[in-house]
Amino acid sequence: MSQTESALDYGEVKEPTFLERLLVQKHWTLPWTITFFCVVIAVALSFFHLYVAVFGTPEGRSFRTTHLSVMMVLALLIHPLFRKSHFDVIDSPLKALGFGLDLLLVCAVIFVHVWTMWDIDAFQLRLGSKEQGDLIVGTICIALVLEATRRTVGVAMVCVTGFFIFHALYAHKFFGFFYGPPTRPSKYIDTMFMSTDGIFGIPLHVAATYIVLFIIFGGLLIRSGAGKFFIDLAVALTGHRVGGPAKAATVASGFMGTVSGSAVANVVTTGSFTIPLMKNLGYRAKFAAAVEACASSGGQITPPIMGAAAFIIAENLALPYVYVIMAAVIPAFLYFATIYFMVHFEAEKSGIERISKDRLPKTLEVLKDGWHLLFALGVLIFFLVSGYTPMMSAFWGILALVGLSFINPHTRMSPADILAAFESGIRATVPVTVACACAGIIIGSVFVSGLGLKFTQSVIDLSGGNLLILLSLTAVAAIVLGMGMTTTAVYITVSALIVPSLEKLDVLPMAAHLFAFYFGVVSTITPPVALAAFAAAAIAKTPPMETAVESARVGIAKYLVPFAFVYNPSLIFEGSILWTVYSTLAAIAGLWLLSASLEAWLNGPLKGLLRLLVFIAAVLSLMPPTIDIFGIPGVILSLAGVAIGVAVTMMRRRDSNLRVSGEKGGAHV
């Protein structure tokens, strides 16, 4: 068997969950007792959320408090002090001290929860007229959220949050637009802890109601073998085409994006197969890693299960989640189409051969084995489109998936598998929930200090009222924040500070929020901190920074598409359907030409002026059709770009055919 053939034999590697580790554990020690406790409360919380999805949420504040308290207990136990993992044996005084502090912090979380829930009605009535105890408990709660954030999300987010806290309390010590009246500590605690404008605000509400169930749904899909099914389906559909393996990586990661919001997790899942296969078939290792990183980082923008921030967008806009899904369809398609184009040109340029169909899985056979997994996704989408709440839709999706998994022995889940999926889903939600609580502190701080309004006006003044400059500043800010914070936290911060300024310049609310969302995601492939690219580089054994630069080139659409839908909202289904169809086709043509220009290949090498002409045609094709540029209607410029692109493509294809005919004729003679 050749190297290429062996690359087609792959298996799906699953990291064992806590529950699975417990089931095979023979020697019971203190760390395993902690693990057992974590598994029990994680599974219990998952059932609690399923119950809430069916019978409705209890009183809002008590529900959010319960959710956050359990998540913080898990965060403190799973990410212990002075130990790499809670599985580590406590065999030194330092580790023992860390364990003691962990228990002390867990007790503090329970104390805050009991203080709030003991008489929830009386607690809420004290809003605006707090007792001394409320101030103390509120301070403890903020400190606990910051510590949980440090452990699960990172120091960067704690530093950003700390700045906003310090500013709110000591605004009179700052200068410029940061200067303002200080906030009294009592008022600050009132907002952060007592009300629903701080820690227990919209972000935490979304995490507790929508996000957790969708992550559990994704965990069940992975547990049922959906990862292998999606890879098989992608390889079957595209493996025989020019550059098939890399196209399969693009399609497979797009499929995986429907069940996983983590770019790094997608890289590890699909990249362990696709990157070696691409390298074996002749792709540059750096390019193979970049393709996988870019395709995997598209998961958070891929409907129907997008990143956690997408649910918060729906909540902020007071719209059903299905509207966010619809708005995200075309931008996600354009992004993956661009990666697909890049792969195609690279394959032609490098002379990559196709894989014969007899060495690939058969599409019908793959669908026969896994059609029911797609049907479970269809159930989820059906309920979303039918107007059901995301909670109820996720519940029916979970129920359908568990039932349908029994159709095929390969996807059938045992009770242990289901519980393990519940447990891993809750654990995956821990950093999201903690980040949402910490982001609530940022929002509350901006609210009480009045910084939001001043910042909005200052950014507009800095841009001189120029939308392009303002968008560029927003993009840079989101990318920088994304280097140390989760996508959800970046989106929440940018939406609180800068999105209002975009709306003041008449940007549609959906476009403004999606713009912040997109640039919160793009940091995963943007140097110098590009986690998805670094993960792919580790698999491909390439220099991480060079791989990140290559990823930024391959994923160029993620930088351009947000600007496109801000200037041309028809790409997010705002306005006439005819404009939407035309704009989509023009954008596809423009991104095709841009990919050809960046790869310097279009049915042959592109050099000098011809490459520049193709680049100009790409820029013109991407022009918004509804605005005038230098007095020329955008639609005229767009049509001109498409026409130039078509002419150059036909000319290059003719030259390529003549060249091939000449080579055949020479060989015949």
TANORBEL-V157939 format. One record per residue. RES is the residue in one letter. PHI is phi in degrees with one decimal (999 if undefined). PSI is psi in whole degrees, -180 to 180 (999 if undefined). OMEGA is omega in whole degrees, -180 to 180 (999 if undefined). Layout:
[[RES | PHI | PSI | OMEGA] [RES | PHI | PSI | OMEGA]]
This chain:
[[M | 999 | 137 | -179] [S | -75.8 | 171 | 178] [Q | -62.2 | -39 | -179] [T | -65.4 | -44 | -178] [E | -63.7 | -40 | -180] [S | -65.0 | -27 | 180] [A | -69.7 | -19 | 180] [L | -81.6 | -12 | 177] [D | -91.1 | 113 | -177] [Y | -144.6 | 161 | 176] [G | -130.8 | 167 | -179] [E | -97.9 | 122 | -179] [V | -95.2 | 123 | 180] [K | -114.0 | 130 | 175] [E | -75.1 | 129 | -178] [P | -63.4 | 141 | 178] [T | -79.7 | 172 | 177] [F | -58.2 | -42 | -178] [L | -61.7 | -43 | -180] [E | -65.3 | -36 | 177] [R | -66.5 | -38 | 180] [L | -64.2 | -38 | -176] [L | -66.1 | -25 | -180] [V | -104.8 | 1 | -178] [Q | -77.8 | 129 | -178] [K | -102.1 | -34 | -177] [H | -105.5 | 114 | -175] [W | -86.5 | 117 | 179] [T | -124.3 | 177 | -180] [L | -58.0 | -47 | 178] [P | -57.5 | -36 | 180] [W | -74.3 | -27 | 173] [T | -64.9 | -42 | 177] [I | -62.5 | -43 | 179] [T | -60.3 | -44 | 179] [F | -59.8 | -44 | 179] [F | -61.7 | -43 | 180] [C | -63.7 | -41 | 180] [V | -63.6 | -44 | -178] [V | -61.7 | -49 | -177] [I | -72.6 | -29 | 177] [A | -67.9 | -46 | 179] [V | -65.7 | -41 | 179] [A | -61.2 | -41 | 180] [L | -66.3 | -36 | 179] [S | -65.2 | -43 | 177] [F | -66.3 | -36 | 177] [F | -60.6 | -43 | -180] [H | -70.6 | -34 | 175] [L | -65.3 | -40 | 177] [Y | -61.1 | -45 | -180] [V | -64.2 | -37 | -180] [A | -61.4 | -35 | -178] [V | -84.7 | -45 | -171] [F | -102.8 | 1 | 177] [G | 93.4 | 156 | -179] [T | -76.5 | 144 | 173] [P | -71.2 | -170 | 179] [E | -50.4 | 133 | -168] [G | -53.7 | -50 | -175] [R | -66.8 | -42 | -180] [S | -66.5 | -36 | 179] [F | -65.2 | -47 | -179] [R | -66.1 | -38 | 179] [T | -62.4 | -45 | 179] [T | -62.0 | -47 | -180] [H | -59.5 | -49 | -177] [L | -65.9 | -40 | -178] [S | -61.2 | -47 | 180] [V | -64.2 | -42 | -180] [M | -64.0 | -37 | 180] [M | -71.4 | -35 | 175] [V | -60.9 | -45 | 178] [L | -62.9 | -43 | -179] [A | -60.5 | -42 | -177] [L | -72.2 | -32 | -178] [L | -84.0 | -38 | -178] [I | -75.2 | -29 | 180] [H | -117.0 | 78 | -172] [P | -77.5 | 165 | 175] [L | -78.9 | 140 | 172] [F | 62.2 | 15 | 173] [R | -136.7 | 144 | 180] [K | -67.3 | -33 | -179] [S | -150.2 | 157 | 178] [H | -72.3 | -7 | 174] [F | -76.9 | -18 | -178] [D | -62.7 | 140 | 177] [V | -72.7 | 139 | 180] [I | -84.9 | 90 | -172] [D | -121.8 | 20 | 177] [S | -148.7 | 158 | 179] [P | -58.6 | -36 | -179] [L | -65.8 | -43 | 179] [K | -66.3 | -37 | 178] [A | -65.3 | -40 | 177] [L | -62.5 | -44 | 178] [G | -60.4 | -42 | 179] [F | -64.1 | -41 | 178] [G | -62.5 | -42 | 178] [L | -66.1 | -38 | 177] [D | -59.6 | -46 | 179] [L | -64.0 | -38 | 178] [L | -63.3 | -42 | 179] [L | -69.1 | -37 | 176] [V | -62.1 | -42 | 177] [C | -62.5 | -37 | 178] [A | -64.9 | -40 | 177] [V | -61.6 | -45 | 180] [I | -63.2 | -39 | 179] [F | -62.7 | -45 | 179] [V | -61.9 | -41 | -179] [H | -65.1 | -46 | -180] [V | -64.2 | -40 | 179] [W | -58.6 | -41 | -179] [T | -74.0 | -43 | -170] [M | -89.8 | -13 | -175] [W | -54.7 | -46 | 174] [D | -144.1 | 83 | -171] [I | -62.6 | -34 | -180] [D | -66.4 | -46 | 179] [A | -65.0 | -37 | 179] [F | -60.4 | -45 | -178] [Q | -71.3 | -30 | 178] [L | -69.2 | -20 | 179] [R | -80.5 | -1 | 178] [L | -59.2 | 122 | -178] [G | 92.9 | -15 | 178] [S | -139.8 | 66 | -172] [K | -71.6 | 157 | 170] [E | -93.0 | 165 | 179] [Q | -59.9 | -37 | 179] [G | -61.8 | -37 | 178] [D | -61.5 | -40 | 180] [L | -64.4 | -41 | -180] [I | -67.3 | -48 | -179] [V | -65.3 | -39 | 178] [G | -61.8 | -42 | 177] [T | -62.7 | -43 | 177] [I | -61.3 | -42 | -179] [C | -62.1 | -45 | 179] [I | -62.3 | -43 | 179] [A | -63.0 | -40 | 179] [L | -65.6 | -41 | 178] [V | -62.1 | -43 | 179] [L | -64.6 | -40 | 180] [E | -68.2 | -43 | 177] [A | -62.6 | -37 | 178] [T | -64.9 | -43 | 179] [R | -58.4 | -39 | -176] [R | -76.6 | -37 | -172] [T | -100.5 | -30 | -176] [V | -108.1 | -44 | 179] [G | 135.6 | 165 | -177] [V | -68.2 | -32 | -175] [A | -57.1 | -45 | -179] [M | -67.4 | -36 | 177] [V | -62.8 | -41 | 180] [C | -64.2 | -44 | 179] [V | -62.5 | -46 | 180] [T | -64.1 | -41 | 178] [G | -59.7 | -37 | 177] [F | -61.1 | -46 | -178] [F | -68.2 | -35 | 176] [I | -63.2 | -50 | -179] [F | -61.2 | -40 | -180] [H | -64.2 | -44 | -178] [A | -61.3 | -38 | -177] [L | -82.3 | -27 | -174] [Y | -132.1 | 44 | -178] [A | -61.7 | -26 | -179] [H | -72.3 | -10 | 178] [K | -89.7 | -8 | -177] [F | -93.5 | 179 | 179] [F | -134.2 | 172 | -179] [G | 66.0 | -147 | -178] [F | -73.2 | -7 | 175] [F | -80.1 | -13 | -179] [Y | -72.1 | 140 | 178] [G | -178.2 | 179 | 179] [P | -72.4 | 142 | 179] [P | -71.9 | 156 | 177] [T | -97.6 | 132 | 178] [R | -63.9 | 139 | 180] [P | -54.2 | -37 | -180] [S | -65.1 | -42 | 178] [K | -67.4 | -37 | -179] [Y | -64.0 | -46 | 178] [I | -64.6 | -36 | 178] [D | -57.5 | -44 | -178] [T | -74.8 | -45 | -174] [M | -72.7 | -40 | -169] [F | -109.5 | -42 | -174] [M | -82.3 | -38 | -175] [S | -94.7 | -176 | 176] [T | -107.8 | 28 | 177] [D | -103.7 | -3 | -177] [G | -120.5 | -117 | -177] [I | -56.0 | -40 | -174] [F | -98.3 | 35 | -178] [G | -87.8 | -158 | -175] [I | -58.4 | -46 | -179] [P | -56.0 | -45 | 180] [L | -68.1 | -37 | 177] [H | -58.5 | -45 | -180] [V | -66.3 | -42 | 179] [A | -61.6 | -40 | -175] [A | -77.8 | -26 | -175] [T | -101.6 | -49 | -173] [Y | -98.9 | -54 | -166] [I | -60.7 | -45 | -174] [V | -60.0 | -40 | -178] [L | -71.3 | -36 | 178] [F | -69.0 | -35 | 177] [I | -68.8 | -38 | 175] [I | -62.8 | -42 | 177] [F | -59.2 | -45 | 178] [G | -62.9 | -40 | 178] [G | -62.5 | -39 | 177] [L | -67.1 | -39 | 178] [L | -61.4 | -46 | 179] [I | -61.8 | -43 | -178] [R | -63.2 | -32 | -179] [S | -80.8 | -3 | 179] [G | 97.3 | 18 | -179] [A | -63.8 | -32 | -179] [G | -58.7 | -50 | 179] [K | -65.4 | -39 | 179] [F | -61.4 | -46 | -179] [F | -65.0 | -39 | 178] [I | -65.5 | -46 | 179] [D | -58.3 | -44 | -178] [L | -64.7 | -42 | 180] [A | -63.9 | -43 | 179] [V | -65.4 | -41 | 180] [A | -63.8 | -38 | -177] [L | -76.8 | -36 | -170] [T | -123.9 | -8 | -173] [G | -61.9 | -28 | -177] [H | -87.4 | -4 | -178] [R | -84.9 | 172 | 176] [V | -61.2 | 125 | -178] [G | 69.0 | 29 | -173] [G | -51.6 | -48 | -177] [P | -59.2 | -42 | 180] [A | -70.0 | -35 | 176] [K | -67.6 | -36 | 176] [A | -63.6 | -39 | 177] [A | -61.5 | -41 | 180] [T | -64.2 | -48 | -178] [V | -68.3 | -42 | -179] [A | -62.7 | -42 | 180] [S | -68.7 | -31 | 174] [G | -64.6 | -42 | 175] [F | -62.0 | -46 | -179] [M | -61.9 | -28 | 179] [G | -63.2 | -20 | 178] [T | -76.2 | -12 | -179] [V | -124.5 | -8 | -178] [S | -137.9 | 131 | 178] [G | -96.0 | 7 | -176] [S | -103.9 | 119 | 179] [A | -64.2 | -44 | -178] [V | -64.8 | -41 | 178] [A | -62.4 | -40 | 178] [N | -63.9 | -42 | 179] [V | -59.4 | -48 | -177] [V | -65.6 | -38 | -177] [T | -70.2 | -56 | -176] [T | -89.0 | -30 | -175] [G | -67.4 | -30 | 180] [S | -62.4 | -21 | 176] [F | -100.3 | -49 | -170] [T | -73.2 | -37 | -177] [I | -65.3 | -50 | 176] [P | -59.5 | -38 | 180] [L | -64.6 | -44 | 178] [M | -62.2 | -42 | 179] [K | -64.2 | -43 | -179] [N | -63.6 | -30 | -179] [L | -87.3 | -2 | 173] [G | 115.4 | -1 | 177] [Y | -71.3 | 147 | 173] [R | -60.3 | 138 | -177] [A | -58.6 | -40 | -179] [K | -65.7 | -39 | 179] [F | -67.8 | -41 | 180] [A | -59.7 | -44 | 179] [A | -65.2 | -40 | -179] [A | -65.2 | -41 | 179] [V | -61.2 | -46 | -180] [E | -64.7 | -42 | 180] [A | -62.2 | -44 | -178] [C | -68.7 | -44 | 180] [A | -64.0 | -42 | -179] [S | -69.5 | -34 | -179] [S | -73.4 | -8 | 176] [G | -79.7 | -6 | -177] [G | -59.3 | -38 | -176] [Q | -72.7 | -16 | 179] [I | -107.5 | 9 | -175] [T | -100.2 | 116 | 175] [P | -66.8 | 159 | 4] [P | -89.7 | -21 | -180] [I | -101.8 | 99 | -178] [M | -97.1 | -173 | 177] [G | -63.9 | 163 | -177] [A | -56.8 | -33 | -177] [A | -62.0 | -27 | -178] [A | -61.9 | -36 | 178] [F | -68.4 | -36 | 179] [I | -69.8 | -34 | 175] [I | -58.2 | -48 | -180] [A | -59.8 | -41 | -179] [E | -68.2 | -42 | -180] [N | -64.3 | -36 | -179] [L | -88.0 | -4 | -178] [A | 55.9 | 44 | 180] [L | -124.4 | 154 | 174] [P | -61.0 | 148 | -178] [Y | -59.0 | -30 | -178] [V | -61.5 | -27 | 178] [Y | -67.6 | -38 | 177] [V | -66.3 | -41 | 178] [I | -59.1 | -48 | -179] [M | -62.0 | -43 | -179] [A | -65.0 | -28 | -175] [A | -88.2 | -9 | -173] [V | -63.1 | -56 | -176] [I | -66.8 | -46 | 177] [P | -56.7 | -41 | 179] [A | -65.1 | -41 | 178] [F | -62.1 | -44 | 180] [L | -62.7 | -38 | 180] [Y | -64.1 | -51 | -179] [F | -68.8 | -33 | 177] [A | -62.6 | -38 | 179] [T | -65.1 | -43 | 176] [I | -61.2 | -41 | 179] [Y | -60.1 | -44 | 179] [F | -63.5 | -44 | 180] [M | -58.2 | -44 | 179] [V | -62.1 | -43 | -178] [H | -61.4 | -49 | -178] [F | -66.6 | -39 | 179] [E | -64.1 | -39 | 179] [A | -65.1 | -45 | 179] [E | -64.6 | -42 | -179] [K | -64.8 | -37 | -176] [S | -91.4 | -4 | -180] [G | 69.6 | 35 | -180] [I | -69.8 | 128 | 180] [E | -81.2 | 156 | 176] [R | -75.2 | 158 | 173] [I | -94.5 | 130 | -179] [S | -64.4 | 145 | -175] [K | -62.7 | -28 | -177] [D | -71.6 | -11 | 177] [R | -99.6 | 6 | -177] [L | -113.6 | 155 | 174] [P | -63.5 | 146 | 180] [K | -83.1 | 134 | -175] [T | -56.8 | -47 | -177] [L | -64.8 | -37 | 179] [E | -67.6 | -39 | 178] [V | -63.8 | -46 | 180] [L | -64.8 | -36 | 179] [K | -61.8 | -37 | -179] [D | -80.4 | -26 | -172] [G | -132.2 | 16 | -178] [W | -59.1 | -33 | -176] [H | -67.7 | -25 | 176] [L | -69.5 | -40 | 175] [L | -66.0 | -35 | 180] [F | -64.7 | -36 | 177] [A | -63.5 | -40 | 174] [L | -62.5 | -38 | 178] [G | -62.3 | -38 | 177] [V | -61.2 | -45 | 179] [L | -59.3 | -48 | -179] [I | -65.4 | -39 | 180] [F | -58.1 | -46 | -178] [F | -69.4 | -34 | 177] [L | -64.6 | -47 | -178] [V | -67.7 | -30 | -178] [S | -75.9 | -3 | 176] [G | 98.1 | 5 | 177] [Y | -72.9 | 157 | 179] [T | -67.3 | 155 | 176] [P | -55.9 | -35 | 179] [M | -62.5 | -50 | -179] [M | -66.9 | -37 | 178] [S | -62.8 | -45 | 179] [A | -63.6 | -39 | 180] [F | -59.9 | -49 | -179] [W | -68.1 | -32 | 175] [G | -63.4 | -43 | 178] [I | -63.2 | -45 | -179] [L | -62.4 | -44 | 180] [A | -63.8 | -41 | -178] [L | -64.7 | -44 | 180] [V | -62.1 | -44 | 180] [G | -67.1 | -45 | -178] [L | -69.2 | -25 | -179] [S | -62.1 | -21 | -178] [F | -78.5 | -8 | 180] [I | -65.0 | -38 | -177] [N | -118.5 | 132 | 180] [P | -58.8 | -29 | -178] [H | -71.7 | -24 | -178] [T | -108.0 | -3 | -176] [R | -64.8 | 130 | -179] [M | -105.1 | 133 | 175] [S | -80.3 | 166 | 175] [P | -54.5 | -36 | 178] [A | -65.4 | -38 | 177] [D | -62.4 | -44 | -178] [I | -64.7 | -46 | 179] [L | -64.3 | -38 | 178] [A | -64.0 | -38 | 178] [A | -66.5 | -40 | 176] [F | -60.4 | -47 | -178] [E | -63.2 | -46 | -179] [S | -67.4 | -33 | 177] [G | -65.0 | -43 | 178] [I | -65.0 | -42 | 179] [R | -62.2 | -38 | 179] [A | -67.8 | -24 | -179] [T | -83.3 | -17 | -176] [V | -56.1 | -55 | -179] [P | -63.8 | -32 | 178] [V | -65.8 | -47 | -179] [T | -62.8 | -46 | -180] [V | -63.2 | -41 | 178] [A | -63.2 | -39 | 179] [C | -65.4 | -40 | 178] [A | -64.3 | -42 | 179] [C | -67.5 | -39 | 177] [A | -63.6 | -31 | 176] [G | -62.7 | -34 | 176] [I | -64.9 | -41 | 178] [I | -61.8 | -48 | -179] [I | -61.5 | -45 | 180] [G | -63.1 | -39 | 179] [S | -64.7 | -43 | 178] [V | -63.4 | -36 | -179] [F | -68.6 | -49 | -175] [V | -72.5 | -29 | -179] [S | -85.2 | -15 | -176] [G | 75.5 | 11 | -177] [L | -65.4 | -33 | -177] [G | -55.8 | -50 | -179] [L | -64.6 | -43 | -179] [K | -67.9 | -39 | -179] [F | -65.3 | -42 | 179] [T | -57.6 | -50 | -179] [Q | -66.6 | -37 | -179] [S | -66.6 | -39 | 179] [V | -66.3 | -40 | 177] [I | -62.7 | -43 | 178] [D | -63.5 | -41 | -180] [L | -62.9 | -37 | 180] [S | -81.8 | -7 | -178] [G | 67.7 | 22 | -179] [G | 75.5 | 8 | 180] [N | -87.3 | 119 | -175] [L | -64.0 | -41 | -178] [L | -62.4 | -42 | 179] [I | -65.5 | -42 | 180] [L | -63.6 | -42 | 178] [L | -63.3 | -40 | 180] [S | -64.8 | -42 | 178] [L | -63.2 | -41 | 179] [T | -62.7 | -44 | -179] [A | -62.3 | -46 | -180] [V | -63.1 | -44 | 180] [A | -60.7 | -44 | -179] [A | -66.4 | -40 | 180] [I | -65.4 | -44 | -180] [V | -63.3 | -46 | 178] [L | -63.0 | -37 | -178] [G | -66.2 | -16 | 179] [M | -72.3 | -19 | -179] [G | -131.2 | 1 | -177] [M | -131.4 | 161 | 177] [T | -71.6 | 160 | 179] [T | -56.1 | -43 | -179] [T | -59.9 | -46 | -179] [A | -65.3 | -40 | 178] [V | -62.1 | -49 | -179] [Y | -59.5 | -45 | -178] [I | -61.9 | -43 | -180] [T | -64.1 | -48 | -178] [V | -66.9 | -39 | -179] [S | -66.4 | -30 | 179] [A | -76.5 | -34 | -173] [L | -98.2 | -43 | -168] [I | -112.2 | -34 | -178] [V | -54.8 | -40 | 176] [P | -57.9 | -34 | 179] [S | -69.9 | -33 | 175] [L | -65.6 | -42 | 180] [E | -66.1 | -31 | 177] [K | -65.8 | -26 | 177] [L | -93.7 | 25 | 172] [D | 69.6 | 23 | 171] [V | -76.9 | 134 | 180] [L | -60.2 | 140 | -177] [P | -53.6 | -45 | -180] [M | -61.8 | -43 | 180] [A | -65.1 | -40 | -179] [A | -64.0 | -45 | -179] [H | -70.1 | -41 | 177] [L | -65.5 | -34 | 177] [F | -60.6 | -48 | 178] [A | -63.0 | -39 | 180] [F | -63.1 | -48 | -178] [Y | -59.8 | -45 | -177] [F | -78.9 | -12 | 169] [G | -76.4 | -27 | -180] [V | -82.4 | -34 | -168] [V | -66.7 | -15 | -179] [S | -63.5 | -20 | -179] [T | -68.3 | -15 | 177] [I | -124.0 | 10 | -176] [T | -105.3 | 123 | 175] [P | -62.1 | 154 | 7] [P | -90.4 | -12 | 180] [V | -113.8 | 97 | -176] [A | -126.9 | 86 | -169] [L | -63.4 | -40 | 179] [A | -65.3 | -41 | 179] [A | -65.6 | -39 | 180] [F | -65.4 | -40 | 178] [A | -64.0 | -42 | 178] [A | -66.3 | -38 | 180] [A | -62.9 | -37 | 179] [A | -63.8 | -39 | 179] [I | -72.0 | -41 | -177] [A | -81.1 | -11 | -177] [K | 59.7 | 50 | 178] [T | -120.4 | 160 | 178] [P | -60.0 | 126 | -175] [P | -56.6 | -46 | -175] [M | -69.1 | -39 | 177] [E | -64.8 | -38 | 177] [T | -65.0 | -38 | 178] [A | -64.5 | -41 | 178] [V | -63.5 | -43 | 178] [E | -63.5 | -37 | 179] [S | -64.6 | -40 | 178] [A | -62.4 | -34 | 178] [R | -72.1 | -48 | -179] [V | -65.3 | -36 | -179] [G | -93.4 | 30 | -176] [I | -55.0 | -30 | -177] [A | -64.2 | -29 | -179] [K | -68.3 | -22 | 176] [Y | -86.7 | -28 | -174] [L | -93.7 | -39 | -174] [V | -58.9 | -41 | 178] [P | -59.3 | -40 | 176] [F | -63.1 | -38 | -178] [A | -63.0 | -46 | -177] [F | -78.3 | -18 | 173] [V | -70.3 | -46 | 180] [Y | -78.4 | -22 | -178] [N | -134.3 | 79 | -175] [P | -62.7 | -11 | 177] [S | -62.3 | -21 | 178] [L | -71.6 | -12 | 174] [I | -117.1 | 29 | 176] [F | 62.8 | 37 | 172] [E | -104.8 | 115 | 180] [G | 107.2 | -161 | -174] [S | -64.5 | 141 | 178] [I | -67.2 | -30 | 179] [L | -64.9 | -43 | 177] [W | -64.6 | -36 | 179] [T | -63.2 | -46 | 180] [V | -63.0 | -48 | -179] [Y | -62.6 | -46 | -177] [S | -62.1 | -38 | 179] [T | -65.2 | -46 | 180] [L | -64.1 | -42 | 179] [A | -64.5 | -39 | 179] [A | -66.1 | -40 | 177] [I | -60.8 | -45 | 179] [A | -61.9 | -43 | -179] [G | -64.1 | -42 | -180] [L | -71.9 | -32 | 174] [W | -62.4 | -47 | -180] [L | -67.5 | -39 | 178] [L | -63.9 | -41 | 178] [S | -62.1 | -42 | 178] [A | -62.2 | -41 | 180] [S | -65.9 | -44 | -179] [L | -67.7 | -35 | 179] [E | -85.5 | -9 | -179] [A | 56.2 | 43 | -178] [W | -152.6 | 130 | 173] [L | -154.4 | 92 | -173] [N | 54.4 | 37 | -177] [G | 136.7 | 169 | -179] [P | -62.1 | 139 | 174] [L | -105.1 | 124 | -177] [K | -134.0 | 155 | 170] [G | 53.2 | -129 | -174] [L | -65.6 | -34 | -180] [L | -65.4 | -41 | 177] [R | -64.2 | -41 | 177] [L | -63.5 | -40 | 179] [L | -62.9 | -42 | 178] [V | -64.3 | -39 | 178] [F | -63.6 | -44 | 179] [I | -62.2 | -42 | 178] [A | -61.2 | -38 | 178] [A | -63.5 | -45 | -180] [V | -62.2 | -44 | 180] [L | -64.5 | -40 | -179] [S | -62.7 | -31 | -178] [L | -85.3 | 0 | 180] [M | -62.9 | 135 | 177] [P | -60.7 | 127 | -175] [P | -73.0 | -15 | -173] [T | -98.1 | 3 | 179] [I | -122.3 | 157 | 179] [D | -96.8 | 141 | 178] [I | -126.9 | 116 | -176] [F | 54.5 | 37 | 178] [G | 81.6 | -3 | 180] [I | -101.5 | 126 | 179] [P | -57.0 | 138 | -179] [G | -59.1 | -34 | -179] [V | -64.9 | -34 | 178] [I | -66.7 | -45 | 179] [L | -63.7 | -41 | -180] [S | -63.5 | -46 | 178] [L | -63.0 | -39 | 179] [A | -62.4 | -43 | 179] [G | -62.2 | -44 | 179] [V | -62.6 | -42 | -179] [A | -62.7 | -44 | 178] [I | -61.9 | -44 | -180] [G | -61.9 | -44 | 179] [V | -62.6 | -43 | -179] [A | -62.0 | -46 | -179] [V | -65.9 | -41 | -180] [T | -62.6 | -44 | 180] [M | -64.7 | -40 | 179] [M | -63.9 | -44 | -179] [R | -66.8 | -37 | 179] [R | -66.6 | -40 | 178] [R | -62.5 | -46 | 180] [D | -62.0 | -39 | -180] [S | -65.2 | -42 | 179] [N | -64.0 | -41 | 178] [L | -63.5 | -40 | -179] [R | -65.5 | -42 | 178] [V | -65.5 | -42 | 179] [S | -62.0 | -40 | 179] [G | -64.0 | -41 | 179] [E | -65.7 | -40 | 179] [K | -66.6 | -41 | 179] [G | -63.2 | -42 | 178] [G | -62.6 | -40 | -180] [A | -66.1 | -37 | -179] [H | -66.8 | -44 | 180] [V | -62.4 | 999 | 999]]
